Amino acid sequence: MKIARVEAVTTTFPHEREPLSYCFVRMEADDGTVGWGEACDSFGCSYAGVVGACIEQALAPLLVGEDPRDVEPLYAKMRGWTRRRLGDQWVVMHAISGAELACWDIAGRAAGAPVVDLLGRVRDRVPVYASSVFLEEGPPDWHVALLRPCLDAGVTAVKLRLGTGWRSDLETLAAIRGLLGDGIDVMVDGNECFTLPTVLEIVGRLADLGVWWFEEPLLQHHRRGIEELVRRSPVPVAYGEHLFGLHDAQDCLERGQALVLQPDAAVVGGLAESRRIALFAEHFGVRVVPHCAAGPVALAANVHLAASVPSISLLEYPYPLAEFWSHAARSPEWGPGALVDGCLPVPAGPGLGVDVDEEALRRHPHVPPPSRAGLPIRFVGDR
Ligand SMILES: [Mg+2]
């Protein structure tokens, strides 16, 4: 079996605040088998055209003619041949993630088995937490109503996002905390937009509310600040959705920069590399809760990841993207209606188990980001 064709299928789909883009990888083998991967650059794939060009121009020539079932050698080949030109992080690793997932999908389809069974299955369903929107987007009861389908389906942890109006956001969060009751864990995402003095003020408030973790509070490269924060914060600090490859995660762990690590198979280098990161993190006493914030293939990949690592007992579930999931894939159903006791079942089909609706993706071709005139130079939540 040889790879005959590798194509990036990029799409832009309506979403509440503005349309969201996604980047899929369509890999076709010479026997006609088609595998699908997906690359995420943090939330969907905002720069899908850029990542797609990397897939088609840099990675496809390395893959065509090779056996797609040789996933690990192909991963090493992609990194080895691009590292000294395109780097070993960010866009090229997003692209490599998507291509690696497509290889896994074909490998599973060729074997007639779900990918999790090629990796070693440890569970049939994966507990998820509801990853929700920015606190500034609505009043407390609106947030709880938005979360309701997940809560009714047995989800027992939710995450909300702090923005520039963090003082009023914290008041909204306190009210939500009260409305949810004691049985629900609450986490907060800071999206790297605060400075250390502000974060130290915020974590005191978060500790009072019993918040489980504070995610990406400081710029990821403010390493000394993060190390100081982890030492001083009463609330565990989470990083990992922008740590690429095991070497990045190892550096983070050895410096003690996170107590919760969040690799994503569609972001940080693919499924096998995410597993290596997760298994390695166990030795540091760090909890691993994979990040997930893109389309149905990325979600499937992270479900297979979580179902194949004993220590992963929770996965991010970005339920506001559910409308796109049902648009982009005929099956499985990934929306809150698919949750059983707060868990997503591992897809039963071969490969990653997603029946991608290629026609639906092509009906909404990718549109590059619109003009950003008037936006501030950098999003800083301190003000
Ligand atoms: Mg995040």
Boltz pocket constraint, residues with backbone or C-beta under 6 A from the ligand:
constraints:
  - pocket:
      binder: B
      contacts: [[A, 189], [A, 191], [A, 215], [A, 216], [A, 241]]
      max_distance: 6.0
